[in-house]
């Protein structure tokens, strides 16, 4: 993972850019006033790639102490079946997501119904998470109830 700290526009700061070529994706992490934004591009074809992506996000959440994350998924690939999604949540246990609100956006809008299994499993594990096909709705939900 290569890291960079570069100030951006609108109060955003790029804090890390990950070349996940070993898994087929690229991940850019930015901070905003209210939380972490994770932009993912490329291809995710395996649960191992999905785990790697979430572990990188978890590391940044632990480092910054942020309590909200917006994942903007622009990847191609497949949504793992339920059994493999359970493997993802087992790997996420204790990684810092327990007190974090997570909004996951399928930016292409083609797999939300299949991703909802992940939302259900996440809630079963005690995570506050939702899947969206629209960034605006995800941001509204992410900030709902914020003081």
C-alpha positions in Angstrom: 0.0 0.0 0.0 1.4 3.3 -0.9 0.3 6.2 1.2 0.1 9.9 0.4 -1.1 12.9 2.3 -2.4 15.6 -0.1 -4.9 18.3 0.6 -7.9 18.4 -1.7 -10.8 20.7 -2.5 -13.9 21.2 -0.4 -12.2 20.4 2.9 -11.3 16.9 1.8 -7.9 15.4 2.3 -6.6 12.3 0.5 -4.9 10.3 3.3 -4.0 7.1 1.5 -4.1 5.6 -2.0 -3.7 1.9 -2.2 -2.6 0.0 -5.3 -4.4 -3.2 -4.6 -3.2 -4.8 -7.9 -2.6 -8.1 -6.0 -6.3 -8.2 -5.5 -7.4 -6.2 -8.6 -8.7 -3.1 -7.0 -7.5 0.4 -6.2 -8.6 2.2 -3.0 -8.4 5.9 -2.3 -9.2 7.0 1.3 -10.2 10.6 2.0 -11.2 12.4 5.2 -14.1 14.8 5.3 -15.3 16.8 8.2 -17.6 14.0 9.3 -15.8 10.8 8.4 -13.9 8.6 6.0 -14.7 8.2 2.3 -13.3 5.1 0.6 -13.4 5.1 -3.2 -12.8 1.7 -4.7 -12.2 1.0 -8.4 -11.0 -1.9 -10.5 -12.2 -5.4 -10.1 -13.2 -7.5 -7.0 -13.8 -11.1 -7.9 -13.1 -12.9 -4.6 -14.0 -12.7 -1.0 -10.3 -12.4 -0.2 -10.2 -9.1 -2.3 -13.2 -7.9 -0.4 -11.6 -8.7 2.9 -8.3 -7.0 1.9 -10.3 -3.8 1.0 -12.2 -3.8 4.3 -8.9 -4.4 6.3 -7.3 -1.4 4.7 -10.4 0.7 5.6 -10.4 -0.7 9.1 -6.7 0.3 9.5 -7.5 3.9 8.6 -10.5 4.0 10.9 -8.4 2.8 13.8 -5.7 5.3 12.9 -8.0 8.3 12.7 -10.7 7.3 15.2 -13.4 8.3 12.7 -16.9 6.9 13.4 -18.4 7.1 9.9 -17.4 5.6 6.6 -18.8 6.0 3.1 -17.7 3.3 0.7 -18.1 4.3 -2.9 -17.8 1.0 -4.9 -17.1 1.6 -8.6 -15.7 -1.9 -9.1 -16.6 -4.6 -11.6 -16.8 -8.2 -10.4 -19.1 -10.4 -8.4 -20.9 -10.3 -5.1 -19.8 -13.3 -3.0 -22.5 -15.8 -2.0 -23.7 -15.8 1.6 -21.2 -18.5 2.9 -18.3 -16.3 1.6 -19.9 -13.2 3.0 -19.9 -14.9 6.4 -16.1 -15.3 6.0 -15.8 -11.6 5.4 -17.6 -10.8 8.6 -15.6 -13.3 10.6 -12.4 -11.5 9.3 -13.8 -8.1 10.3 -14.5 -9.1 13.9 -12.4 -6.9 16.2 -11.1 -4.7 13.4 -12.8 -1.5 14.5 -16.1 -1.5 12.7 -18.2 -2.2 15.9 -18.8 1.5 16.7 -18.7 2.8 13.1 -21.6 3.7 10.9 -21.0 2.3 7.4 -22.8 3.4 4.2 -21.9 1.2 1.2 -22.8 2.5 -2.2 -22.9 0.3 -5.3 -22.2 3.2 -7.6 -23.1 1.3 -10.7 -26.4 0.3 -9.1 -26.4 -3.2 -10.5 -25.9 -5.4 -7.5 -27.7 -3.7 -4.6 -30.2 -6.5 -4.2 -27.4 -9.1 -4.0 -25.4 -6.9 -1.6 -28.3 -6.7 0.8 -27.3 -10.1 2.1 -24.1 -8.4 3.4 -26.2 -5.7 5.0 -28.3 -8.3 6.8 -25.2 -10.3 7.9 -23.6 -7.1 9.1 -26.5 -6.3 11.2 -26.5 -9.8 12.6 -22.9 -9.1 13.7 -24.0 -5.9 15.4 -22.7 -3.5 12.7 -24.6 -0.3 11.8 -24.5 -0.6 8.0 -26.6 -0.1 4.9 -26.3 -0.7 1.2 -27.3 2.0 -1.3 -27.4 2.6 -5.1 -27.2 6.3 -4.6 -24.5 8.4 -2.9 -26.8 11.2 -1.9 -29.2 8.9 -0.1 -26.2 7.1 1.6 -24.8 10.5 2.8 -28.3 11.4 4.3 -28.5 8.1 6.1 -24.9 8.3 7.3 -25.5 11.7 8.9 -29.0 11.1 10.2 -29.2 11.8 13.9 -25.8 13.4 13.9 -25.5 16.1 16.5 
